Amino acid sequence: MKKGFFLLPFAGALLFSFMLCAPVSSDIGVGISGNGQTIVIDSFPHHYSNTFWIQNTGDEPGIFSVAIVADYPDVVQWVSLEPAMAYLEPDEGASVTYNIHAKEGYGGKYVIHILAVGYGTGPQTLDPQPVAYMKAQTQLSVEVEVTEEAGSMSWGNVRPIECDGSCSDEKMVAAPAAVVVDAPLYIDVPSKAICGDTVHIASGFIDNRPVPQTMGFMVRSPSGDVMQLPIEADICLDEAGEWIVAVELDSAIVLGREIEVAIPTSSSRMYQFLFVGVASIVGVAALLKRK
């Protein structure tokens, strides 16, 4: 699971009363719940878990991810998120669980910005022109306070100044940005499959221009395992549930699709065996005819 995600609890009717909506397009909108929260860490190690809600407020389906932006990488590394991505139909929402595992840290107050980002699922235009597929983004802010006592028992209460040519005591972790590609992309991914199937996935420019070497697939299984694949690949869907297939350029998501993988039924197995049997008979008959 990728680190660097932070989420926020809320329940019941209050969940929607604090919903933040910031659609950037008329097609996809994104909402996120639970603004204005404060978490106090009074000792290390500190462990905490809870959930929050994201929602597709637009009128078309899309891939949605949740990420954290903070001033210090060590603060980002405290948090993990499940799921980090989801495919949502219009008005559909998803509950996301976050876990804080802070082993060590500096005393002080930190503001963590939680971003929910929506991406398109296919070409917006067929014209050979630059296009960006990030279609909506919104955020909420959370305050985390590490007490002086907790800091003094860990790394201290004063952060050292870090230098990389120019000195600064703040190292901002950047927010996701819209990736602009040279021309519209296609994405060839099946929408449904049976668990155990091997499927072919591919993407590229609709005008067949060369694909950058830094473009490829990021595939996330229902259990949260993430794999990186080339822009054309075969993948065995060995787990039932929702698979997310996203196109990445320079490690940033461009667009994506969902594959809904079902558990095999007795009828689906029968058809598979029947197909294999018929294919075998046809093959044997062809060999006998040649003889």
Backbone as numpy.savetxt, mean C-alpha at the origin, in Angstrom:
# Nx Ny Nz CAx CAy CAz Cx Cy Cz
6.84 -7.03 6.60 6.01 -5.83 6.60 6.87 -4.59 6.60
6.52 -3.59 5.80 7.29 -2.38 5.73 7.06 -1.54 6.96
8.12 -0.95 7.49 8.02 -0.06 8.63 7.68 1.34 8.15
7.35 2.19 9.13 7.17 3.58 8.80 5.73 3.97 8.59
4.84 3.33 9.35 3.45 3.68 9.23 2.88 3.87 10.62
1.92 4.83 10.76 1.37 5.10 12.07 -0.10 5.42 11.92
-0.92 4.83 12.76 -2.34 4.98 12.64 -2.95 5.37 13.97
-4.23 5.63 13.98 -4.85 6.28 15.09 -6.21 5.72 15.41
-6.52 5.52 16.74 -7.77 4.87 17.11 -8.96 5.81 17.07
-10.13 5.24 16.75 -11.42 5.90 16.91 -12.51 4.88 16.71
-13.70 5.07 17.31 -14.75 4.08 17.22 -16.10 4.75 17.20
-17.15 3.93 16.82 -18.53 4.37 16.91 -18.82 5.57 16.04
-19.76 6.38 16.52 -20.20 7.53 15.75 -19.11 8.57 15.60
-18.19 8.66 16.59 -17.12 9.64 16.51 -16.21 9.38 15.32
-16.20 8.11 14.86 -15.33 7.75 13.73 -15.58 8.65 12.53
-16.84 8.86 12.20 -17.16 9.62 11.01 -17.23 11.12 11.28
-17.46 11.51 12.54 -17.54 12.94 12.83 -16.19 13.61 12.68
-15.11 12.82 12.75 -13.76 13.37 12.59 -13.17 13.03 11.23
-14.00 12.59 10.27 -13.48 12.19 8.96 -12.96 13.41 8.20
-11.74 13.27 7.69 -11.16 14.32 6.87 -11.23 13.90 5.43
-11.78 14.71 4.55 -11.90 14.36 3.15 -11.24 15.43 2.30
-10.33 14.97 1.41 -9.65 15.94 0.57 -9.47 15.38 -0.83
-10.57 15.20 -1.59 -10.42 14.70 -2.94 -9.68 15.68 -3.83
-8.74 15.15 -4.61 -8.00 15.96 -5.55 -8.55 15.76 -6.96
-9.44 14.80 -7.13 -10.04 14.51 -8.42 -11.51 14.23 -8.21
-12.29 14.37 -9.26 -13.72 14.08 -9.13 -14.00 12.60 -9.14
-13.00 11.78 -9.43 -13.21 10.35 -9.55 -12.91 9.58 -8.27
-11.81 9.91 -7.60 -11.41 9.21 -6.39 -11.24 10.23 -5.27
-11.80 9.92 -4.11 -11.59 10.73 -2.91 -11.18 9.81 -1.78
-10.56 10.35 -0.75 -10.09 9.52 0.35 -10.40 10.20 1.67
-10.89 9.43 2.62 -11.16 9.93 3.96 -10.37 9.16 4.99
-10.02 9.82 6.09 -9.26 9.19 7.17 -9.79 9.72 8.49
-9.87 8.89 9.51 -10.52 9.26 10.76 -9.52 9.48 11.88
-9.95 10.27 12.90 -9.24 10.30 14.18 -8.20 11.37 14.35
-8.49 12.63 14.07 -7.51 13.69 14.22 -7.41 14.12 15.69
-6.28 14.79 16.03 -6.14 15.42 17.32 -5.83 14.50 18.48
-5.12 13.42 18.27 -4.80 12.47 19.32 -3.38 12.70 19.87
-3.17 12.32 21.14 -1.87 12.41 21.79 -1.53 11.08 22.45
-0.32 10.60 22.21 0.17 9.36 22.83 1.36 9.72 23.68
1.38 9.26 24.93 2.46 9.54 25.87 3.28 8.28 26.10
4.60 8.39 25.88 5.53 7.29 26.17 6.28 7.67 27.43
6.00 6.97 28.54 6.63 7.30 29.82 7.72 6.32 30.21
7.96 5.30 29.35 9.06 4.37 29.59 9.32 3.57 28.33
10.54 3.09 28.19 10.93 2.20 27.09 11.27 0.83 27.65
11.00 -0.25 26.90 10.29 -0.27 25.62 8.80 0.02 25.80
8.19 0.56 24.74 6.78 0.92 24.77 6.06 0.19 23.65
4.95 -0.47 23.98 4.18 -1.24 22.99 2.72 -0.80 23.06
2.12 -0.63 21.88 0.73 -0.19 21.82 0.13 -0.61 20.48
-1.16 -0.98 20.47 -1.85 -1.35 19.24 -3.25 -0.75 19.23
-3.71 -0.38 18.04 -5.08 0.09 17.88 -5.42 0.12 16.39
-6.61 0.62 16.06 -7.05 0.65 14.67 -7.61 2.02 14.30
-7.69 2.29 13.00 -8.44 3.43 12.49 -9.00 3.08 11.12
-9.65 4.04 10.47 -10.49 3.77 9.31 -10.12 4.68 8.15
-10.03 4.10 6.95 -9.92 4.90 5.73 -11.10 4.56 4.84
-11.49 5.49 3.97 -12.66 5.28 3.13 -12.46 5.90 1.76
-12.97 5.21 0.74 -13.00 5.74 -0.61 -14.25 6.61 -0.75
-14.07 7.90 -0.78 -15.20 8.83 -0.84 -15.53 9.23 -2.27
-14.89 8.61 -3.25 -15.13 8.96 -4.65 -16.14 8.05 -5.30
-16.19 8.08 -6.65 -17.18 7.30 -7.40 -16.54 6.27 -8.33
-15.25 5.95 -8.10 -14.62 4.86 -8.83 -13.67 4.12 -7.90
-13.42 2.83 -8.16 -12.52 2.06 -7.28 -11.08 2.53 -7.41
-10.27 2.18 -6.42 -8.87 2.57 -6.47 -8.03 1.82 -5.46
-6.72 1.92 -5.63 -5.75 1.39 -4.68 -5.45 2.49 -3.66
-5.46 2.14 -2.37 -5.21 3.11 -1.31 -4.07 2.62 -0.42
-3.18 3.54 -0.08 -2.08 3.21 0.82 -2.08 4.20 1.98
-1.48 3.79 3.08 -1.35 4.65 4.25 0.12 4.70 4.63
0.63 5.91 4.85 2.05 6.08 5.15 2.22 7.14 6.22
3.40 7.15 6.83 3.69 8.11 7.87 4.77 9.08 7.43
4.62 10.34 7.80 5.63 11.37 7.57 5.99 11.96 8.92
7.28 11.99 9.24 7.74 12.51 10.52 9.10 13.16 10.35
9.51 13.93 11.35 10.77 14.65 11.27 11.99 13.75 11.46
11.81 12.60 12.10 12.96 11.76 12.44 12.70 10.31 12.03
13.64 9.70 11.30 13.46 8.31 10.87 13.29 7.33 12.02
13.94 7.57 13.18 13.82 6.62 14.28 12.40 6.60 14.84
11.69 7.74 14.75 10.29 7.78 15.17 9.42 6.98 14.21
9.69 7.12 12.90 8.95 6.35 11.90 9.13 4.86 12.12
10.36 4.45 12.49 10.67 3.03 12.65 9.98 2.40 13.86
9.37 3.19 14.71 8.64 2.62 15.84 7.37 1.88 15.42
6.84 2.21 14.24 5.46 1.85 13.92 5.38 0.91 12.72
4.49 -0.07 12.80 4.18 -0.94 11.66 2.67 -0.89 11.42
2.27 -1.28 10.23 0.89 -1.10 9.79 0.38 -2.31 9.04
-0.86 -2.70 9.30 -1.47 -3.83 8.60 -2.98 -3.58 8.42
-3.47 -3.51 7.18 -2.71 -3.56 5.93 -2.17 -2.20 5.55
-1.06 -2.19 4.84 -0.48 -0.94 4.36 -1.16 -0.48 3.08
-1.87 -1.40 2.40 -2.57 -1.07 1.16 -3.91 -1.78 1.14
-4.86 -1.20 0.40 -6.17 -1.83 0.24 -6.78 -1.40 -1.08
-7.60 -2.27 -1.65 -8.39 -1.94 -2.82 -9.81 -1.65 -2.35
-10.32 -0.46 -2.65 -11.63 -0.05 -2.14 -12.54 0.37 -3.28
-13.77 -0.16 -3.27 -14.81 0.31 -4.17 -15.35 1.65 -3.66
-16.12 2.38 -4.47 -16.71 3.64 -3.99 -17.51 3.45 -2.71
-17.32 4.32 -1.74 -17.97 4.31 -0.42 -17.52 3.15 0.47
-16.61 2.32 -0.01 -16.12 1.22 0.82 -14.99 1.71 1.72
-14.91 1.17 2.93 -13.86 1.54 3.86 -13.07 0.34 4.33
-11.97 0.59 5.01 -11.13 -0.48 5.53 -10.60 -0.09 6.90
-10.61 -1.05 7.81 -10.02 -0.86 9.13 -8.55 -1.25 9.07
-7.69 -0.40 9.63 -6.26 -0.63 9.59 -5.73 -0.72 11.02
-4.88 -1.69 11.27 -4.29 -1.89 12.59 -2.86 -1.36 12.60
-2.52 -0.61 13.64 -1.14 -0.17 13.78 -0.57 -0.69 15.09
0.73 -0.91 15.07 1.45 -1.40 16.25 2.66 -0.51 16.50
2.78 -0.02 17.72 3.96 0.75 18.13 4.87 -0.15 18.93
6.11 -0.28 18.48 7.14 -1.03 19.21 8.37 -0.12 19.33
8.35 0.73 20.33 9.43 1.69 20.55 10.40 1.13 21.58
11.55 0.65 21.11 12.53 0.06 22.03 13.35 1.13 22.74
13.76 2.17 21.99 14.58 3.25 22.54 14.15 4.56 21.89
14.59 5.68 22.46 14.27 6.95 21.83 14.72 8.14 22.65
14.60 9.31 22.03 14.92 10.58 22.70 13.65 11.18 23.30
13.82 11.86 24.44 12.72 12.59 25.02 12.31 13.75 24.13
11.04 14.16 24.23 10.57 15.29 23.45 9.19 15.05 22.88
8.71 16.06 22.15 7.40 15.98 21.51 7.57 15.88 20.01
6.78 15.02 19.39 6.87 14.78 17.96 5.49 14.86 17.34
5.42 15.38 16.13 4.18 15.39 15.36 4.32 14.40 14.22
3.41 13.46 14.18 3.41 12.43 13.14 2.21 12.68 12.23
2.49 12.80 10.95 1.44 13.01 9.96 1.13 11.68 9.27
-0.11 11.28 9.32 -0.54 10.02 8.71 -1.24 10.33 7.39
-0.70 9.81 6.31 -1.21 10.11 4.97 -1.98 8.92 4.41
-3.15 9.18 3.88 -3.90 8.20 3.10 -3.90 8.67 1.66
-3.46 7.81 0.74 -3.28 8.19 -0.66 -4.07 7.24 -1.54
-4.80 7.79 -2.52 -5.53 6.99 -3.48 -4.91 7.07 -4.86
-4.86 5.93 -5.56 -4.25 5.85 -6.89 -5.26 5.28 -7.88
-5.14 5.68 -9.14 -6.00 5.17 -10.18 -5.69 3.73 -10.54
-6.59 3.12 -11.33 -6.45 1.71 -11.70 -6.19 1.51 -13.18
-6.10 2.58 -13.95 -5.87 2.42 -15.38 -5.71 3.75 -16.07
-5.63 3.75 -17.40 -5.39 4.99 -18.15 -6.48 6.03 -17.92
-6.07 7.27 -17.70 -7.01 8.39 -17.67 -7.24 8.93 -19.08
-6.29 8.69 -19.95 -6.36 9.19 -21.32 -5.56 8.25 -22.21
-5.90 8.22 -23.47 -5.14 7.44 -24.45 -4.18 8.32 -25.25
-4.21 9.63 -25.00 -3.30 10.53 -25.69 -1.88 10.33 -25.17
-0.88 10.31 -26.05 0.53 10.12 -25.64 1.09 11.38 -24.98
0.67 11.64 -23.75 1.11 12.82 -23.02 1.44 12.43 -21.59
2.25 13.23 -20.89 2.57 12.91 -19.49 1.30 12.84 -18.64
1.29 11.91 -17.67 0.11 11.72 -16.84 0.54 11.29 -15.45
-0.21 11.71 -14.42 0.02 11.29 -13.04 -1.20 10.53 -12.55
-0.99 9.43 -11.85 -2.09 8.57 -11.43 -2.45 8.73 -9.96
-1.65 9.48 -9.17 -2.08 9.77 -7.81 -3.29 10.70 -7.91
-4.42 10.28 -7.32 -5.66 11.01 -7.56 -6.25 11.65 -6.31
-5.80 11.28 -5.13 -6.36 11.87 -3.91 -5.39 11.65 -2.76
-5.35 12.61 -1.84 -4.49 12.49 -0.67 -5.07 13.32 0.46
-5.05 12.77 1.67 -5.46 13.51 2.85 -4.62 13.04 4.02
-4.67 13.74 5.15 -3.83 13.37 6.27 -4.47 13.76 7.58
-3.97 13.17 8.65 -4.27 13.60 10.00 -2.95 13.69 10.77
-2.97 14.42 11.88 -1.75 14.64 12.66 -1.93 14.08 14.07
-0.86 13.46 14.58 -0.86 12.85 15.91 0.36 13.35 16.67
0.14 13.72 17.92 1.25 14.12 18.78 1.72 12.94 19.63
3.03 12.72 19.65 3.63 11.70 20.51 4.60 12.40 21.45
4.41 12.18 22.74 5.27 12.81 23.73 6.06 11.74 24.47
7.38 11.85 24.42 8.27 10.99 25.21 8.71 11.81 26.42
8.36 11.38 27.61 8.65 12.15 28.82 10.15 12.26 29.06
10.55 13.27 29.84 11.97 13.45 30.16 12.52 12.24 30.89
11.73 11.66 31.77 12.19 10.48 32.50 12.47 9.33 31.55
11.55 9.10 30.59 11.75 8.03 29.62 12.99 8.31 28.76
13.16 9.58 28.34 14.32 9.93 27.53 15.63 9.76 28.27
15.66 10.18 29.55 16.90 10.08 30.33 17.29 8.64 30.59
16.33 7.74 30.61 16.62 6.32 30.82 16.94 5.61 29.50
16.87 6.34 28.37 17.13 5.75 27.06 18.26 6.51 26.36
17.98 7.23 25.26 19.02 7.90 24.49 19.29 9.33 24.95
18.49 9.82 25.87 18.67 11.17 26.37 17.55 12.09 25.93
17.65 13.36 26.29 16.61 14.34 25.97 17.07 15.41 24.99
18.31 15.29 24.48 18.82 16.23 23.49 19.29 15.44 22.27
18.72 15.73 21.13 19.11 15.04 19.91 20.41 15.61 19.37
21.34 14.76 18.92 22.57 15.28 18.30 22.26 15.89 16.94
23.06 16.89 16.55 22.91 17.49 15.22 23.56 16.58 14.20
22.80 16.26 13.14 23.31 15.39 12.09 23.77 16.25 10.92
24.91 15.88 10.33 25.47 16.68 9.23 25.64 15.80 7.99
25.21 16.34 6.85 25.46 15.68 5.57 25.79 16.74 4.53
26.75 17.58 4.85 27.08 18.72 3.99 26.55 20.00 4.59
25.29 20.00 4.99 24.71 21.11 5.75 24.12 20.53 7.02
24.35 21.16 8.15 23.93 20.61 9.43 22.49 20.98 9.74
21.76 20.01 10.25 20.38 20.24 10.67 20.03 19.24 11.74
19.19 19.64 12.68 18.76 18.70 13.71 17.41 18.09 13.37
16.91 18.34 12.15 15.65 17.74 11.71 15.86 17.07 10.36
15.46 15.81 10.29 15.57 15.05 9.06 14.17 14.59 8.68
13.50 15.40 7.89 12.12 15.13 7.52 12.01 13.92 6.60
11.10 12.99 6.91 10.79 11.88 6.03 9.74 12.37 5.05
10.04 12.32 3.76 9.21 12.98 2.76 7.88 12.29 2.57
6.87 13.09 2.19 5.55 12.57 1.87 5.55 11.97 0.47
4.63 11.01 0.21 4.50 10.49 -1.15 4.14 11.61 -2.12
4.71 11.57 -3.30 4.43 12.59 -4.30 3.87 11.92 -5.54
3.09 12.68 -6.29 2.54 12.16 -7.54 3.67 11.90 -8.53
3.67 10.70 -9.09 4.68 10.33 -10.08 4.12 10.62 -11.47
4.84 11.42 -12.23 4.42 11.75 -13.59 5.18 10.86 -14.56
4.44 10.12 -15.38 5.07 9.24 -16.37 4.93 9.89 -17.75
5.77 9.44 -18.68 5.87 10.09 -19.99 4.60 9.94 -20.83
3.86 8.85 -20.61 2.65 8.59 -21.40 1.75 7.65 -20.60
0.48 7.53 -20.98 -0.42 6.62 -20.26 0.09 5.19 -20.24
-0.16 4.51 -19.14 0.25 3.12 -18.96 -0.96 2.20 -19.06
-0.73 0.98 -19.53 -1.73 -0.07 -19.38 -1.28 -1.00 -18.26
-2.22 -1.71 -17.65 -1.89 -2.71 -16.65 -2.74 -3.93 -16.91
-2.10 -5.04 -17.23 -2.78 -6.30 -17.59 -2.71 -7.24 -16.40
-3.78 -7.24 -15.60 -3.85 -8.04 -14.38 -5.26 -8.63 -14.29
-5.41 -9.93 -14.09 -6.77 -10.50 -13.97 -7.45 -9.99 -12.71
-8.76 -9.87 -12.76 -9.50 -9.39 -11.58 -9.83 -10.51 -10.62
-9.91 -11.75 -11.13 -10.26 -12.89 -10.28 -9.40 -14.10 -10.64
-9.20 -14.97 -9.66 -8.44 -16.20 -9.88 -8.79 -17.19 -8.79
-8.33 -18.42 -8.97 -8.51 -19.49 -7.98 -7.19 -19.72 -7.26
-7.25 -19.92 -5.96 -6.03 -20.15 -5.19 -5.25 -21.32 -5.77
-3.98 -21.10 -6.01 -3.12 -22.09 -6.64 -2.85 -21.79 -8.11
-3.63 -20.87 -8.70 -3.41 -20.50 -10.10 -2.11 -19.73 -10.26
-1.47 -19.90 -11.41 -0.36 -19.04 -11.82 -0.88 -18.10 -12.89
-0.76 -16.80 -12.66 -1.29 -15.82 -13.60 -0.16 -14.96 -14.15
-0.42 -14.39 -15.32 0.55 -13.51 -15.97 0.15 -12.07 -15.71
1.09 -11.24 -15.31 0.85 -9.81 -15.10 1.84 -9.02 -15.93
1.38 -7.89 -16.46 2.25 -7.08 -17.31 1.77 -5.64 -17.30
2.68 -4.73 -17.59 2.34 -3.32 -17.70 3.32 -2.67 -18.67
2.99 -1.48 -19.11 3.85 -0.74 -20.03 3.11 0.46 -20.58
3.74 1.17 -21.49 3.12 2.33 -22.12 2.17 1.87 -23.23
1.04 2.57 -23.36 0.06 2.15 -24.36 0.57 2.36 -25.79
1.57 3.23 -25.96 2.13 3.44 -27.31 3.38 2.60 -27.54
3.65 1.64 -26.64 4.73 0.66 -26.80 6.13 1.26 -26.74
6.28 2.45 -26.17 7.63 3.00 -26.02 8.37 2.20 -24.95
9.71 2.21 -24.94 10.47 1.43 -23.96 10.12 1.80 -22.51
10.10 0.78 -21.67 9.78 0.96 -20.25 11.07 1.23 -19.48
11.08 2.21 -18.56 12.29 2.47 -17.76 12.70 1.25 -16.94
13.98 1.07 -16.75 14.47 -0.06 -15.96 14.02 0.01 -14.51
13.68 1.21 -14.05 13.26 1.38 -12.65 11.77 1.14 -12.46
11.08 0.69 -13.51 9.65 0.39 -13.39 9.45 -1.10 -13.18
8.58 -1.47 -12.26 8.30 -2.87 -11.98 7.03 -2.99 -11.16
6.75 -4.21 -10.71 5.56 -4.49 -9.90 5.93 -4.63 -8.43
5.04 -4.12 -7.58 5.05 -4.43 -6.17 3.77 -5.22 -5.89
3.91 -6.47 -5.44 2.76 -7.35 -5.21 2.65 -7.62 -3.72
1.44 -7.41 -3.19 1.19 -7.64 -1.77 0.15 -8.74 -1.62
0.51 -9.80 -0.86 -0.39 -10.93 -0.65 -1.42 -10.59 0.44
-2.48 -11.39 0.58 -3.47 -11.14 1.63 -2.89 -11.14 3.04
-1.82 -11.89 3.26 -1.21 -11.93 4.59 -0.20 -10.81 4.82
0.03 -9.97 3.82 0.91 -8.82 3.99 2.31 -8.99 3.45
2.64 -10.15 2.89 3.97 -10.33 2.30 4.08 -9.49 1.03
5.22 -8.85 0.86 5.45 -7.97 -0.29 6.59 -8.51 -1.12
6.40 -8.54 -2.43 7.45 -8.99 -3.33 7.59 -8.00 -4.48
8.81 -7.86 -4.98 9.11 -7.00 -6.11 9.31 -7.88 -7.35
8.64 -7.53 -8.46 8.71 -8.33 -9.67 8.97 -7.43 -10.87
9.52 -7.99 -11.95 9.70 -7.19 -13.17 8.36 -6.81 -13.78
8.37 -5.94 -14.76 7.15 -5.37 -15.31 6.33 -6.39 -16.10
6.90 -7.55 -16.37 6.16 -8.67 -16.96 6.61 -9.94 -16.25
5.65 -10.65 -15.63 6.02 -11.78 -14.79 4.85 -12.73 -14.62
5.16 -13.95 -14.22 4.16 -14.93 -13.80 4.24 -15.06 -12.29
3.06 -15.14 -11.64 3.03 -15.22 -10.19 2.03 -16.29 -9.76
2.43 -17.12 -8.81 1.57 -18.15 -8.26 0.77 -17.56 -7.10
-0.53 -17.58 -7.22 -1.42 -17.03 -6.19 -1.74 -18.14 -5.20
-0.88 -18.31 -4.22 -0.96 -19.45 -3.32 -1.71 -19.14 -2.03
-2.48 -18.06 -2.03 -3.20 -17.66 -0.83 -4.53 -17.03 -1.24
-5.61 -17.44 -0.60 -6.92 -16.88 -0.91 -7.07 -15.51 -0.26
-7.81 -14.61 -0.94 -8.04 -13.27 -0.41 -7.71 -12.21 -1.45
-7.47 -11.00 -0.97 -7.24 -9.85 -1.84 -5.75 -9.63 -2.07
-5.32 -9.78 -3.32 -3.95 -9.48 -3.71 -3.91 -8.09 -4.35
-2.93 -7.28 -3.98 -2.75 -5.96 -4.56 -1.54 -6.00 -5.50
-1.74 -5.58 -6.74 -0.67 -5.53 -7.74 -0.51 -4.07 -8.15
0.61 -3.46 -7.77 0.84 -2.04 -8.05 2.05 -1.87 -8.94
1.96 -0.95 -9.88 3.09 -0.57 -10.72 3.89 0.50 -9.99
5.21 0.30 -9.90 6.09 1.27 -9.25 7.09 1.83 -10.26
7.41 3.09 -10.07 8.47 3.74 -10.84 9.39 4.43 -9.85
10.66 4.05 -9.86 11.63 4.58 -8.89 11.13 4.37 -7.45
10.57 3.17 -7.19 10.08 2.76 -5.86 8.86 3.54 -5.39
8.22 4.30 -6.26 7.00 5.03 -5.92 5.83 4.44 -6.69
4.68 4.27 -6.03 3.50 3.69 -6.67 2.97 4.62 -7.74
2.60 4.04 -8.88 2.01 4.81 -9.97 0.52 4.51 -10.08
0.16 3.24 -10.20 -1.22 2.80 -10.26 -1.28 1.34 -9.86
-2.48 0.78 -9.74 -2.57 -0.61 -9.29 -3.93 -1.22 -9.52
-4.00 -2.52 -9.29 -5.23 -3.31 -9.43 -5.31 -4.33 -8.30
-6.51 -4.91 -8.17 -6.76 -5.98 -7.21 -7.00 -7.29 -7.94
-6.52 -8.40 -7.35 -6.89 -9.74 -7.80 -7.61 -10.41 -6.64
-8.86 -10.77 -6.84 -9.63 -11.46 -5.81 -9.45 -12.96 -6.01
-8.75 -13.60 -5.07 -8.39 -15.01 -5.20 -9.32 -15.84 -4.30
-10.05 -16.76 -4.92 -11.03 -17.57 -4.20 -10.47 -18.93 -3.84
-11.03 -19.52 -2.81 -10.68 -20.89 -2.42 -11.25 -21.85 -3.45
-10.49 -22.84 -3.91 -11.01 -23.77 -4.92 -12.22 -24.54 -4.39
-13.23 -24.70 -5.24 -14.39 -25.52 -4.91 -14.28 -26.85 -5.64
-15.13 -27.77 -5.27 -15.09 -29.08 -5.92 -15.40 -28.96 -7.41
-16.30 -28.02 -7.78 -16.64 -27.86 -9.20 -15.48 -27.27 -9.99
-14.77 -26.27 -9.37 -13.63 -25.68 -10.07 -12.52 -26.70 -10.26
-12.31 -27.54 -9.25 -11.30 -28.60 -9.39 -11.71 -29.57 -10.50
-13.03 -29.88 -10.56 -13.49 -30.83 -11.57 -13.23 -30.28 -12.97
-13.52 -28.98 -13.18 -13.28 -28.39 -14.49 -11.79 -28.36 -14.84
-10.94 -28.11 -13.81 -9.51 -28.12 -14.07 -9.04 -29.50 -14.49
-9.49 -30.53 -13.76 -9.12 -31.90 -14.11 -9.66 -32.28 -15.48
-10.89 -31.85 -15.77 -11.49 -32.17 -17.06 -10.69 -31.54 -18.19
-10.27 -30.27 -17.99 -9.48 -29.59 -19.02 -8.16 -30.31 -19.24
-7.49 -30.69 -18.14 -6.22 -31.40 -18.27 -6.43 -32.74 -18.96
-7.53 -33.43 -18.61 -7.81 -34.72 -19.22 -8.05 -34.62 -20.71
-8.87 -33.64 -21.10 -9.15 -33.45 -22.53 -7.88 -33.09 -23.29
-7.08 -32.20 -22.70 -5.82 -31.81 -23.35 -4.90 -33.00 -23.53
-4.87 -33.89 -22.53 -4.02 -35.08 -22.62 -4.51 -36.01 -23.73
-5.82 -36.20 -23.82 -6.37 -37.09 -24.85 -6.07 -36.54 -26.23
-6.25 -35.21 -26.40 -5.97 -34.59 -27.70 -4.48 -34.76 -28.06
-3.62 -34.61 -27.07 -2.19 -34.77 -27.33 -1.84 -36.18 -27.74
-2.39 -37.17 -27.02 -2.12 -38.57 -27.37 -2.66 -38.90 -28.75
-3.85 -38.41 -29.07 -4.45 -38.67 -30.37 -3.60 -38.08 -31.49
-3.02 -36.90 -31.25 -2.16 -36.27 -32.26 -0.90 -37.09 -32.49
-0.33 -37.64 -31.41 0.87 -38.48 -31.55 0.56 -39.75 -32.30
-0.57 -40.40 -31.99 -0.95 -41.64 -32.67 -1.20 -41.39 -34.16
-1.78 -40.21 -34.48 -2.08 -39.91 -35.87 -0.79 -39.75 -36.67
0.25 -39.17 -36.03 1.52 -39.00 -36.72 2.16 -40.36 -37.03
1.97 -41.31 -36.10 2.53 -42.64 -36.32 1.80 -43.38 -37.44
